[in-house]
Amino acid sequence: MNAIASTTLSPASRDLSSIDDVIERFAAVDYICNKETATAVFLMTQLQRPLLVEGPPGVGKTELAKVLAQTMDHSLIRLQCYEGLDEAKALYEWEYSKQLLYVQMLKDKLGALLADTASLSDAVSMLQQHESAFFSRHFLLPRPLLQAILSPQPTVLLIDEIDRAEQEFEAFLLETLSDFQVSIPELGTLRAVQRPLVVLTSNATRNLSEALKRRCFFLYIDHPSLDTELHIVQRKVPHVDQRLATQIVQFVQRVRQLHLRKTPSISETLDWALALVVLGASVLSRDLITETLNILLKDKDDIARALDEAVR
Amino acid sequence: MTPKLLTFMRLLREHGVRLSVAESLDALHSVSRIGLQDRELLRLALRTALIKSQADFATFDTLFERFFSLPRRKRRRRVRQRNTSHEGLGQRANPQSNGQPLRPTQPQSQPAQPPAIPHPAPEPPSPDAQEPSQSQEIKALIDLEHAWNQQLQKPLPSDVPHTTQTDGNRANTRIDREFPPDQLAALYREVERLVAPLLTRRALRYRRARRGQFDLRRTVLRSLRGGSEVPFALSYRRRPLGKLRLVVLCDVSGSVWHVSTFLLKLVHTLQAEFTQVRSLLFVSSIVEVTSLFRHMRFPDDFDTLRHYPNLNLFGYSDFGRAFYQFYRDLLGDLTRDTVLVILGDARNNAFDPQEWTLEEIRQRCRRLIWLNPEPRQEWNQDDSVMEVYAPFCDAVLECWTMEHLVQAADVLLQV
């Protein structure tokens, strides 16, 4: 619901010039991505298509949008989806109470205006002339989608967890995403000044509609490979010992192979690594795992199974 | 390159990947930005633009491998031909011409390619002889396409044309028998199509319930209490509708297998309507397969179920034992919001039905629905013990045609 403006300045050229450029510039802000991700990002910026990112929780889907905004020096507008999200929360709303408040405050003024009118119908037609005063941009409360459309600066619009919203919302989104214009009956059609770059994320808890998928490029981000994850740990946890980092990542990778209720995500790996560094560990021993595994896994049965695995 | 890409897309369509024209265009644009120098990048670019579901990745990758690693000789010849003829026409579809400095380290691949094999087609076209060169190129392309098609069609399992739309009325189709794979895929799509109106109706109900009805009385009262004549805040009368949890318990012994697959497909289609869906299969003991459905592709992956560990498809179905196991292990997972669906013919092979377990189960869940894949007149014949279990069920429905399946969906979606 809230707009987060990232104001970090990036290097001189904003546009991403090639796939390698994407990888390098993302790495510069500590986001390690593989060629698949880079290709998808490059193509979406080149062809101005929305990008649908799917994958398990905690693999950096949302982060991708943030990093994209940061590298391209766009502001980020975020729309968090949830069950029951509708147009009023996503697009715009009239500020009803503000309108009423103004009516109250302008009571005298209105009285003076209507003093000369003879009949009731005259008064109504008089009021109608001034109707636009109450349905103007002053009383319009732009929600994320409209914010992105109206923004004079280039933006990245992040539509987070689209699979949580209902199917009708998807249909509504289609309309907006295809032409980036919104018709408000009282104001007319508002067109996008700058076509925002749109990133949609989904945890694939349900199938999205074919129509929406058709309009987007698609990227599936899986849990990272051993090398990539090691790279990430070294980047994000600067003081980690090389050997410890390797052991941590190897263990996490093994744990992911087990059928757990909740597979550990990258951020949990990082938390765990950070905790171990703080504890001053240099080697991942069995005792240490037993004591700290609750940082990595958040379910009693999962922890038990992972411990079994650690013994092996 | 365009014709080849189009052929590739056609191939994808033939393998059940849904592609629209817009997506094909996107793919062509993407390739023009990426260039053709790097095979891996070509693969990723095409996949980004064309494939919109992780389940289709494997199909895509296999086809890409097969398609883009065809005989070297032919490919090279074609590149050469295109190259010359395009220069003759003066309208190269060059990625660099878009102002995108792509991989400056790599030179244009075409000039570097040695004219290794003198191609049998007549002389390279001269700039002023455009017409013949073009028709030659087209002819060569057609030849190549034939060659590809022959190559590609050899290993394809089924080239039967899809008969999706032709036979319109599928509602009466019996689903308790075996179908060839392509027909099965069409039937599964039909399930989705038939259920769609139910979902729309339900969505509308939820929407209305969420918004609630405007309540004038409460609005006015509230504003008066606040001392203002003008109501600043509107009040609504809401009756929240929660989503339910669904547990499906399917008999998959030989006689019921086919209907079970359809029920699982149905549940897969409905899954967004429930907060949680669990799928359990049994012959004589229960196996949970919920995790399998995460990346399931219908109908290709159904056969993986047949080889699932601990699931002895050739055993005798034993409802009593399965229900007892459910009672022992899973009773705690049932809540007041759980709908339990049991699919089975209740043919218990003269084992003890243990109906008391079902009674216990019934008391722990919101509703218990039994679907029987046999026509009603066959119930309670021979070893069928339907009447023993029926008293504990909220609904016992027949389920052996598509129409029955949709009726079952309707019952399931009731709150």
Interface residues (C-beta under 8 A of the other chain):
Chain A: S17 S18 I19 K35 E36 T39 A40 F42 L43 Q46 L47 R49 L52 E54 G84 Y96 S97 L100 L101 V103 Q104 E166 Q167 E168 A204 T205 R206 N207 E210 K213 R214 R215 C216 F217 F218 L219 Y220 H259
Chain B: R18 S20 A22 E23 D26 H29 S30 R33 I34 E40 L41 L44 A45 R47 T48 A49 I51 K52 S53 Q54 F57 Q100 P101 L102 R103 L199 A203 Y206 R207 R210 V230 F232 A233 L234 Q271 A272 S291 R294
